[in-house]
Amino acid sequence: MVFSSLMFLFRFLPIVLLLYFAAPKRARNAILFLASLVFYAWGEPVYVVLMLFSTAVDFTHGWLVDSNLKKGNRARARYFVIESMVINLALLGFFKYSDFLIGNINALFGAEIPLLKLALPIGISFYTFQTMSYTVDIYRGQAKLQKNIISFGAYVALFPQLIAGPIVQYKTVAEELNHRTESSDEFAAGALKFMCGLGKKVLLANNIGLLWDTVSQTAPAQTSVLAAWLGITACCLQIYFDFSGYSDMAIGLGRMFGFHFLENFNYPFTSKSITEFWRRWHISLGSWFREYVYIPLGGNRAGLAKQARNIAVVWLLTGFWHGASWNFVLWGVYFGIFLMIEKFFLGGLLKKLPPAVTHIYTLLIVSVSFVLFSFEDLGRVGTYLKSMFVPGEAGFVDSRALYLLSNYGVMLVILIFAATSVPKRLAERIFAARRGSFVLPGPGAVSAEESGMAAAAGTARSTGAFALAAQMLFLAGVFLLSVAYLVDATYNPFLYFRF
């Protein structure tokens, strides 16, 4: 089940909300936990057992770490942290990477070891990283022991961010697991965030994805330079609006239930360096690797050689985290190389160059990276890159590319505009009046000054009412358009299911 499905929007979510808010506060974590298990079991009932096992393992190890710390036995506590990480990574490795390892052994040594062909548990890369953060946070003294296994299970399986994040570190929601406050204002803010994410996914990502599918399925010889660039631009925008849209829906749902997840995207395509891009793209993953891998390895505290080693390790793992295929490994290495170049050589120069130049540089590097990201066949990566930079039989521009441009040109302009912060700033200006309301004075005589203030307050309230009505109209419009699309849609992929 995905958020952008009619089943979720009209059956699962309304039922869960009704049960959740009708229940007493002490029962709400249990409702979330059970609802999350049903949500996960909808797609893969067998792997619910795996999630419950992971929950039990990390809950138990949290107790062991905490009890040993209280006894002053830090070495033994560290042992249990390592043990929990080994168990979690072993599960992730077995289900996600076993066939990759077997396939490479067969290729290198001519062996004929049969592949296991295991179905990948949905979201295993996300919830594995989440559960690992629990014991580490307790060991570091950054979070307290969770004594209620139901509350801990609600954290692990929490359906708003279970499938594709954002990756929620335990310490960021530890307090809210037991002491969160739900309110109508928070619910409304969450609903707005959810609707924006739904629109991103259904109305923007799905539609521009058709362009990428068309170009990527075309023979390289028939792909002109213009068509190749139209295709990879569509690919970048599809992945961004698909993943950031899902993240927005997750954050919005969390807020409706009283949780505050950190933002996962911050307009990455406005970046002026690769370093800045990765501070804005998939923020929760970058934060996880920084806090649990890069800093423990030494971070920036060591010499240049060790800093380079630390960056290389993090980006090799980042690439491998995305998938059991060499293209993802190379994708991580690719970004690691550019990040090291910027850190040790180009950083100062990029700050001096005109913003337009650094922006083009960043978009060029990122565009090439998504070719690596999108094709598991490395031969196909090479032919597509060649189509982007070297004219083949189709030349620089052909009639097919012009046809695609005429069909999708307006959509591309809309998505490029939406990928900037301009729409948000415009919306904030429109709705600012709602936050600037005044309190009218009580009955009795008033001065001329107070009369003026009362008139101003009336105007502000009138403007605020207009802004609220506009906001509701916007929400209703996005929802109705998205539902209308979903009713007849045959194309509604979710790109991050494979992670």
N, C-alpha and C positions, 0 to 999 in steps of 0.2 A: 504494500500500500504506500502510495506517495501522497504528499500534500496536494499536488496538482491533479487530483482525481476526484470524480464525482462521489465515489464511495466515501472518501475521507471528508469532503466538504459537507455532505448532506446527511451522512449517517454516523460515521465514527466520531467526528469532532463534536457535533451537537449532543450526542449521548454522553460523551465523557464530560463535557462542560456541565451538563445537567446533574450528573452524578457527583461531580467534584464539588460544585457550589452548594448542593443540597446536603452534603455530608458535613459533620462536625470537623473542626480543624484537625483534631487528632487522627482522623481517618483518611485525610486527604493524600498523604504520602502512599498509603496502601492502595488507594484508588488509582493514583498515577502509576504505581508499580504494576498493578494488574492490567491496567489499560495499555501500558507500554509493552507488556508481554504479548497481549492480544495483537497489538499493532505489528510487532515483529513476527509473530507466528503466522500472521496473514500471508506473508510471502514465503517463510521458511520455518514451518512448525518444528522440524527436527532440530534445528540449531538453537532453539530456545534453551535446550539442555546445556549447550555450550556456554550460552550467556549466563545461565544460572550457576554453572560451574565456576566461571570467571568471577562472578559476584561472591560466591562462597570463598574462593581462594583468597581474594584480596581483602575481604572482610576479616577473615581469620588472620591473615598476615598483618593487618592493621593492629589487631589485638596483641599479636606477638611482638611487634615493633614497639608499641606503646608500653607494654608491661616490662620489657627489657630496658627501655629508657628510664622508666621509673625506678628500676632496680640499680640504675647506674651502669648497666652492662651495654655500653654503646656498640661494642664490637659484635655482640650477638644480635643486637637490633639491626645492625648493618647487614648481617648475614641473611636475616629474614627479608629485608628489602631486596637484596640480590636474588634470593630464592623466588620471591613473587614475580620479579621481572623476568627471570628465566622461564618460569611456567607460562607467563603471558606471551612472551616472545616465541616460545616453542609452539604454542597453539597457533599464533599468527603465522609462523613459518611453515608449519605443517599444512595448514589449509590453503595458504596463499602462494607459497613458494616451492612446494615439494615437486610439482611437475616441471617447474622452471629448472630446478636443480637436476632432476632426472634427465630432462631433455638435453641439458648441456653436457652431462656425463656421457650420455649416449653419443652425442655429436663428437666429443673429444676423443673418446676411447673406442668408438665403434661398438658399444654395448647395446643390448636390446632389452633394457629394463623397461617393463611396461609402465605407462603413465597411470597415476592413481585416478585422474579425472574427477577430482572432488569438486563439488559445487562450492563456490566461494561464499561463505557466510556474509550476508549483506551488512555493511558497516563495520566489519571486524577491525579494520585499520583504525577507525575512529574510536570505538569503545575500548579497544585494547590500550590505546594511549591514555584514555581517560582513567581507566582503572589503575594503571601503573602510577599515575600521578598521586594517587591516594596514599600509598605507603611512603612514597618519597616525601610528600608534604608533611606527614606525621613525623618522619625521621628528622626532618629539618626544623621541626617546631613551628611550621607555618600553618598547621591546621590541627584541630583537636580530634581525638578518636571519636568515630561515629559508633555509638553503642547499640543502635537499633538497626538490625539487618534489613528491615523493610525500607527504612529511610535510605540506607546505603544502596539497596536494590533500585530504589526510585532514581537515584543519581546515575547509576550505571546504565539503566534501561530507559531513561527519560525520553519518551518518544519524540518530543520536539526536535532534539538534536542527535537522536540515536543513529540515523542512517548516514548522514553526511555532515555532521558537525553543526556549528563550530565545536572544536575540541575544547571541552570545558574542564579546566583544571579544578581539582577538588577544592582547593583553598578559596576559589572565587565564589563558590556557592555553598560552602560548608555551613555558614550561618543561616542562609536562607532555607536549607533543607528542613530545619526545625523551627525557625522563627521568621517566616516571610509574611508579608502583609499584602493581601489582595484588595484592590479598590476599583471603583468604576473608572477613575481616571487612568489607572494603570492598564485596565482591561481595554479601554478605548485606544490608548497609545499602542498597545500590543496589536489590536485589530488593524490599526492603520499600517503598522509595520508589516503585518502579515499580508494585507491586501496589496501593498506596494511590491512585496516579494512575489506574490502570485502573478501580478501583472508582468513583472520582469520575466518570469519563467514562461508563462503561457503566451503572452501577447508579443514579447520581444524575442526571447531566446528561441522558441519553437519556430517562429516565422523566418528568422534569419538563418536558422539551421538548415532550412530547405535549400538555400543558396549554396552553403558549404557542401551538403550532400551531393548536389548536382555537379559541382566542380570536382570534388574529390573522387567521384566515380567515373569521371571522363578520362579517356586514355591520354597519357602524357603528350603524345604527338599532336593531339587535337586541342591542347590547352595553350592558349596564347599567354603572353606575359600579363596582360591586363586581367584575363580570366583567373590566372593563378593568384594575383594579388587581391582580386575581388573575393576569391574563395578563402584565402587565409585570413583576410579581414573579417569575413563572416564567421570563420572558425573562432577567432579570438573573441569576438563579440558574443557568439553563442555560448561559449564556455563561461565567459564572465557573467552574463545575465542569467544563465542557468544556475551556476553555483552561488553567485551572490544573491540571486532571487531565493534559492532554497535557504540560504543562511538567514536572509531577512525574515522568511516565513518562520524559521526555527526560533529566531530571537523574539519575534512577535508573539508566537505561541508561548514561549517561556514567560514573557512579561504578562500575558493573560493569566498565567498560573502563579504569578508572584516572583518569578526568577528573573534575574538581570544578567544575561549572557553578554560577553564583550563582542563588539563589532568584529566582523571577519573580513570586510573589504572597506577600503577608503579611497575610492576613485583611483585605482592603480594606473589607468591609462593616461592620467595627467602627470605622471612621474617624469623626472628629468634625469634619471640615472637608474641603473639596474638595482643599486642598493636601495633607492627610494621605492622602486617598484615592489620589492619584496618586503618593505615595511607596510605596504598598502594591500598586498595580495595575500589571501589566505593567512590572515594575521594570526589566527589561533595555532596553526601548524608551525609557523615561524617562531612564535613565542614558546611553544612546547620544546622544539629542538634547541632553542637558545637556553632555556632554563634547565633542561634535563640532559643535554648532551654538550653543547658548546661551552657553557660556563664550567661544568664539572671537568671538562678536558683542559681547562686553563683559560679559555676565552682569549681576551686581549692582553692578559697579564704576562704572558711569556714573550720570547723573542719573535722576530718575524717568521722564522722557519716553523715554529710551533703554532703560530697564528694561522699560517697557511695550511698546516696539517689539520688544524681544528676545523677550518672552513671546508677543506676537502672532505673530511669525514662527515660533517653535517650534510653537505650537499650530495654526497654519494648515498647517504641514508635517505635523504629527502626524495631523491629520484626513485630509489628502490621502494620506498613507502608507497609511491603512487601505483606501482604495478610490477608484476613478475615478468618483465620483458626488458630486453637490452635498450630499447628506445627510451624507456623511462630512466634507466641508469645514465645513459648518455645525456638525457635532458637535464638531470641533476648535475652532472659533471660540467655541462655547458654553462649553466648558471654559476656554478662554483668558480669556474675560470674567470668569468667576467667580474664577479664580485671581488676576487683577489686582485685582478687588474685594476679595478677602481680603487680598492683599498690601498694598494701599495704604489700605484703609479698615476692613474687618471683622476683621482678624486679632486685634487686642487685645480686641475685644468678644466674639469666639467663645471666647476663653480664660476669660472671666469668667462666661459663661452656664453653666447646669447642663448636665452631660454629656448628659442625656436630650434636651434641646432641640437641642443641636448635632448629636447623632446623627440625630434626625429631620430636621433641616435638610439634612444631607448625603445621607441616603437619598432625600429628595424630589428634590433636584437630580440625583442619579445616576439615579433612576428615569426622570425626564423625558429624560435624555440617551440612555437606551437605546431610547426611542421613535425618536429621531433616527437612532440607529445601525442600527435594524432595518428601516426602510422606506426604500427608495430613492426611492419616489414621495412627494414632499413634500406632496402633497394628502392622502395617506393618513396622513402624520405629523400633519397638522392635525386630521383627523377622529378619530384615536385619542386625541390629547391632549384633544380636546373630550369624548370619552367618559369620560375619567378624571376630569374636573372639572365637567362640565355634564351633568346627567341628560337623556337623550333619551327616545325612545318607551319604552325598556325601564326607565326610572327608575333609582333608586339600587340597588335589589336586585330581581331577578326569579327565577323558579323555575329558570331555566337556570344562573344564577350560583350558587344554592344547591346545585344538583346537582353542579356542578364543585367547589364547596367540599367537599362531602361525599365526593367521589371522590378529591380531591387534597389535602385538608386535612392529613392525617397526613404525607404526603410533603413538603408545604411546611414543616411544623414540623421534620421531620428534617433537611431541607436548610438551613433557617435556623440550626438548632443546629450543623450540620456546618460552616457558614461562619464560625463563631467559633473561638477558640483553646481552648475548653473541652475538646473531645474529645482534642486533643493533650496538654493538661495532665493529663488523666485517664490517658491511655496512658503518659505519662512516669512517673507515680506507680506504675502497675502494673509497669512494666518496670525501674524504678529499681534494684530488688534485684539484677538481673542484673549491673549495673555495680558493685555494692558487695560483691563476693566477697572472701573473706579467704584467705590461704595457711595451710594447716594446718601445725603444727610438725612437725619430724622426729622419728624414734624416740628413745627414751630417757626418763629421768625428767623430769617436768614439774611445775611448781608449781601450786598451786590457781588462781592467776591465769591461768596458761597453759591450765589445763584449762577454765576458763571461756571463755577466748578460743577454744579449740578447739570448744567446744559452740556458741558464737556463730557461728563460721565454718561449722559444719555446718548450722546453721539458715539462714544466709545462702545457702549453696549450694543447700539444699533449696528455699528461696524463689526463688532465681535460676533453678533448673531449672524450677520451675513457671511463672515469667514467660516463660522461653524457649519452653516448650511452648505457653503461651497465645499467644505471638507467632506461632509456626508454625501454630497452629490458625487464628488470624486470617487469616494469609496464604493458607492453603489454602482457607478459607471464601470470602474475597473472590474468589480465582481461580476456584473452581468455580462460584460464583454468576454471575460475569461470563461465563464460558464457556457456562454454561447459557443465559444471556440471548442471547449472540451466536449460538448454534446456531439458534435460532428467530427471531432478530430480523430484522425488515424495516425497522426504523428505527434507523440508526446513523450519523447525519450527523457531519461534522466541520466546525465552523463557520469555522475559520480557514484552510481550504484556499484561500479566495478571496483571501487576502492574500499 
